[in-house]
Amino acid sequence: MMNEEFRMTKEYPIPKSEVHPRKAWLRAWCFLILSSFLILNSSFCPAQQPAPVPAKKPATDGKVWGALVYATTDAAKLTGSSEKAPENQKDLFGRLGKVFMPYTHFEIIGQHVQDVFREYESWVVPSRDLFLKIDSKGPAPDGGMNLHLQVWREQQVLVKTDAVLHPGSPLFIGGPKWRDGQLLFVLDLAKK
Amino acid sequence: MKTPSDENHDLIRWLDGEMTADERRTFEATLQNDPELAAEAESMRQLSESLKTHLPAEMPVPHADFFNSQIQVRIAQMDLDEAREREKAAASTASWFSWLRMPWLAGAAAAAAAFAIAGLVWTQNSSSGTSTIASTYTPNPAVHAQVFHSSDAQATVLMLDGLEPVPAEKKIVGFRVHRAESDAEVATTTLFDENGSIIAVVSKDAKGQPTLLQ
């Protein structure tokens, strides 16, 4: 008997560290449940998430005001837009009337105040039908700004131009005819 | 003794008709005695004919008018820069000490000070510059851009003639954009109204054309 036990022990040694198969299953289940809990916890618990990185505001070279204006000779033909010109553009319609004759009545259909980004393109979109893309080319003397402008009519570029804009000296763009009048685009550089 | 590169050079000159009569006679005699060179000459002649047949003699520059206007702008800018440099150089060579000996200096200084003060007041009460258009380019040849400055309106005018009218039945809807946020990573610009609500998002399609999503 002793000899047999000795022989079996010698031929089939069971190490002390070896775990019983049932215990191994139990341990695997515990590990699975615990890891699932940790994953779920990290997914739903906001305190565990890293703090959101605040968006960095891009550098700007200035600010522009752009407006889409409807010009007509008949006040009854105006669209009834409620848009008002800003305080520094109070004489806008008078100035437009000196250029775009014979139109005598003007109304702002849409307007947009836009930062001119230094490194990215800027869009001035007073309307989805007629809008402007601006690329800054850097400052110009006397507070001006060198710009590359593109006037877009939906997905068609109407004109590309290099311009130097100065505050108080707006750019008037005579656009397409519409109804009994004409659509105009006004772009003015804001004073710094 | 002529090297192969000399022969190639002669061959090209012969093909291009750049040889004198004597050179041509000599080279054509060489061709008759050198079948390998003659075969190469025939091959190159056929290639040259094929190129002349399939390619136009002159290739139009794409968007030539815009290209030319850009070059003119650059030249104008370079001329302006050079003129400024010359003015600076001329100013720096003038001796300040020679001016100090002038007897009318005190009067001139007083006048200059008065002008400077007047100028300062004027610049504070008026715009410091006039907007200008350096160049224009209209991709549609039917559209013509006309630029002028209106002194009465104190504005620069860019008149686009030849545009197709917007259909009368089309409703033009205006926006009132208070601010915009640009996301460079996804190349979009989000437009907000004064209440912080999103009006539209400007992005570009695969062709680089803007699309407005509302």
HADDOCK unambig.tbl for C-alpha pairs under 7 A between the chains (distance, minus, plus):
assign (segid A and resid 95 and name CA) (segid B and resid 153 and name CA) 4.46 0.50 0.50
assign (segid A and resid 96 and name CA) (segid B and resid 153 and name CA) 6.91 0.50 0.50
assign (segid A and resid 98 and name CA) (segid B and resid 152 and name CA) 6.65 0.50 0.50
assign (segid A and resid 98 and name CA) (segid B and resid 153 and name CA) 5.92 0.50 0.50
assign (segid A and resid 99 and name CA) (segid B and resid 153 and name CA) 6.78 0.50 0.50
assign (segid A and resid 109 and name CA) (segid B and resid 174 and name CA) 4.97 0.50 0.50
assign (segid A and resid 110 and name CA) (segid B and resid 174 and name CA) 4.01 0.50 0.50
assign (segid A and resid 110 and name CA) (segid B and resid 175 and name CA) 4.70 0.50 0.50
assign (segid A and resid 110 and name CA) (segid B and resid 176 and name CA) 5.54 0.50 0.50
assign (segid A and resid 111 and name CA) (segid B and resid 175 and name CA) 6.17 0.50 0.50
assign (segid A and resid 111 and name CA) (segid B and resid 176 and name CA) 5.04 0.50 0.50
assign (segid A and resid 111 and name CA) (segid B and resid 177 and name CA) 6.34 0.50 0.50
assign (segid A and resid 112 and name CA) (segid B and resid 176 and name CA) 5.76 0.50 0.50
assign (segid A and resid 112 and name CA) (segid B and resid 177 and name CA) 4.47 0.50 0.50
assign (segid A and resid 112 and name CA) (segid B and resid 178 and name CA) 6.27 0.50 0.50
assign (segid A and resid 113 and name CA) (segid B and resid 177 and name CA) 6.35 0.50 0.50
assign (segid A and resid 113 and name CA) (segid B and resid 178 and name CA) 5.83 0.50 0.50
assign (segid A and resid 113 and name CA) (segid B and resid 179 and name CA) 6.42 0.50 0.50
assign (segid A and resid 114 and name CA) (segid B and resid 179 and name CA) 6.23 0.50 0.50
assign (segid A and resid 114 and name CA) (segid B and resid 180 and name CA) 6.71 0.50 0.50
assign (segid A and resid 126 and name CA) (segid B and resid 174 and name CA) 5.69 0.50 0.50
assign (segid A and resid 126 and name CA) (segid B and resid 175 and name CA) 4.88 0.50 0.50
assign (segid A and resid 126 and name CA) (segid B and resid 176 and name CA) 6.36 0.50 0.50
assign (segid A and resid 126 and name CA) (segid B and resid 177 and name CA) 6.87 0.50 0.50
assign (segid A and resid 127 and name CA) (segid B and resid 173 and name CA) 6.03 0.50 0.50
assign (segid A and resid 127 and name CA) (segid B and resid 174 and name CA) 4.48 0.50 0.50
assign (segid A and resid 127 and name CA) (segid B and resid 175 and name CA) 5.33 0.50 0.50
assign (segid A and resid 128 and name CA) (segid B and resid 212 and name CA) 6.87 0.50 0.50
assign (segid A and resid 129 and name CA) (segid B and resid 172 and name CA) 6.76 0.50 0.50
assign (segid A and resid 142 and name CA) (segid B and resid 128 and name CA) 5.74 0.50 0.50
assign (segid A and resid 142 and name CA) (segid B and resid 129 and name CA) 6.24 0.50 0.50
assign (segid A and resid 155 and name CA) (segid B and resid 209 and name CA) 5.83 0.50 0.50
assign (segid A and resid 155 and name CA) (segid B and resid 210 and name CA) 6.18 0.50 0.50
assign (segid A and resid 158 and name CA) (segid B and resid 138 and name CA) 5.99 0.50 0.50
assign (segid A and resid 158 and name CA) (segid B and resid 139 and name CA) 6.91 0.50 0.50
assign (segid A and resid 159 and name CA) (segid B and resid 136 and name CA) 6.77 0.50 0.50
assign (segid A and resid 159 and name CA) (segid B and resid 137 and name CA) 5.59 0.50 0.50
assign (segid A and resid 159 and name CA) (segid B and resid 138 and name CA) 4.53 0.50 0.50
assign (segid A and resid 159 and name CA) (segid B and resid 139 and name CA) 6.88 0.50 0.50
assign (segid A and resid 160 and name CA) (segid B and resid 136 and name CA) 5.69 0.50 0.50
assign (segid A and resid 160 and name CA) (segid B and resid 137 and name CA) 5.09 0.50 0.50
assign (segid A and resid 160 and name CA) (segid B and resid 138 and name CA) 6.39 0.50 0.50
assign (segid A and resid 161 and name CA) (segid B and resid 135 and name CA) 5.42 0.50 0.50
assign (segid A and resid 161 and name CA) (segid B and resid 136 and name CA) 4.30 0.50 0.50
assign (segid A and resid 161 and name CA) (segid B and resid 137 and name CA) 6.21 0.50 0.50
assign (segid A and resid 162 and name CA) (segid B and resid 133 and name CA) 6.05 0.50 0.50
assign (segid A and resid 162 and name CA) (segid B and resid 134 and name CA) 5.35 0.50 0.50
assign (segid A and resid 162 and name CA) (segid B and resid 135 and name CA) 5.33 0.50 0.50
assign (segid A and resid 162 and name CA) (segid B and resid 136 and name CA) 6.72 0.50 0.50
assign (segid A and resid 163 and name CA) (segid B and resid 132 and name CA) 5.66 0.50 0.50
assign (segid A and resid 163 and name CA) (segid B and resid 133 and name CA) 4.31 0.50 0.50
assign (segid A and resid 163 and name CA) (segid B and resid 134 and name CA) 5.52 0.50 0.50
assign (segid A and resid 164 and name CA) (segid B and resid 131 and name CA) 5.36 0.50 0.50
assign (segid A and resid 164 and name CA) (segid B and resid 132 and name CA) 5.18 0.50 0.50
assign (segid A and resid 164 and name CA) (segid B and resid 133 and name CA) 6.35 0.50 0.50
assign (segid A and resid 165 and name CA) (segid B and resid 131 and name CA) 4.38 0.50 0.50
assign (segid A and resid 165 and name CA) (segid B and resid 132 and name CA) 6.56 0.50 0.50
assign (segid A and resid 166 and name CA) (segid B and resid 129 and name CA) 5.58 0.50 0.50
assign (segid A and resid 166 and name CA) (segid B and resid 130 and name CA) 5.83 0.50 0.50
assign (segid A and resid 166 and name CA) (segid B and resid 131 and name CA) 5.12 0.50 0.50
assign (segid A and resid 167 and name CA) (segid B and resid 127 and name CA) 6.54 0.50 0.50
assign (segid A and resid 168 and name CA) (segid B and resid 127 and name CA) 5.75 0.50 0.50
assign (segid A and resid 169 and name CA) (segid B and resid 130 and name CA) 5.59 0.50 0.50
assign (segid A and resid 169 and name CA) (segid B and resid 131 and name CA) 5.61 0.50 0.50
assign (segid A and resid 169 and name CA) (segid B and resid 154 and name CA) 6.08 0.50 0.50
assign (segid A and resid 169 and name CA) (segid B and resid 155 and name CA) 5.18 0.50 0.50
assign (segid A and resid 170 and name CA) (segid B and resid 131 and name CA) 6.94 0.50 0.50
assign (segid A and resid 170 and name CA) (segid B and resid 155 and name CA) 5.12 0.50 0.50
assign (segid A and resid 170 and name CA) (segid B and resid 156 and name CA) 6.37 0.50 0.50
assign (segid A and resid 171 and name CA) (segid B and resid 155 and name CA) 5.88 0.50 0.50
assign (segid A and resid 171 and name CA) (segid B and resid 156 and name CA) 4.90 0.50 0.50
assign (segid A and resid 171 and name CA) (segid B and resid 157 and name CA) 5.78 0.50 0.50
assign (segid A and resid 172 and name CA) (segid B and resid 155 and name CA) 6.80 0.50 0.50
assign (segid A and resid 172 and name CA) (segid B and resid 156 and name CA) 6.16 0.50 0.50
assign (segid A and resid 172 and name CA) (segid B and resid 157 and name CA) 4.71 0.50 0.50
assign (segid A and resid 172 and name CA) (segid B and resid 158 and name CA) 6.11 0.50 0.50
assign (segid A and resid 173 and name CA) (segid B and resid 157 and name CA) 5.88 0.50 0.50
assign (segid A and resid 173 and name CA) (segid B and resid 158 and name CA) 4.71 0.50 0.50
assign (segid A and resid 173 and name CA) (segid B and resid 159 and name CA) 5.65 0.50 0.50
assign (segid A and resid 174 and name CA) (segid B and resid 158 and name CA) 6.27 0.50 0.50
assign (segid A and resid 174 and name CA) (segid B and resid 159 and name CA) 4.55 0.50 0.50
assign (segid A and resid 174 and name CA) (segid B and resid 160 and name CA) 5.60 0.50 0.50
assign (segid A and resid 175 and name CA) (segid B and resid 160 and name CA) 5.94 0.50 0.50
assign (segid A and resid 176 and name CA) (segid B and resid 163 and name CA) 5.48 0.50 0.50
assign (segid A and resid 176 and name CA) (segid B and resid 164 and name CA) 6.43 0.50 0.50
assign (segid A and resid 176 and name CA) (segid B and resid 165 and name CA) 5.18 0.50 0.50
assign (segid A and resid 176 and name CA) (segid B and resid 166 and name CA) 6.43 0.50 0.50
assign (segid A and resid 177 and name CA) (segid B and resid 165 and name CA) 4.68 0.50 0.50
assign (segid A and resid 177 and name CA) (segid B and resid 166 and name CA) 6.19 0.50 0.50
assign (segid A and resid 178 and name CA) (segid B and resid 165 and name CA) 5.86 0.50 0.50
assign (segid A and resid 178 and name CA) (segid B and resid 166 and name CA) 5.08 0.50 0.50
assign (segid A and resid 178 and name CA) (segid B and resid 167 and name CA) 6.63 0.50 0.50
assign (segid A and resid 178 and name CA) (segid B and resid 168 and name CA) 5.89 0.50 0.50
assign (segid A and resid 179 and name CA) (segid B and resid 168 and name CA) 4.58 0.50 0.50
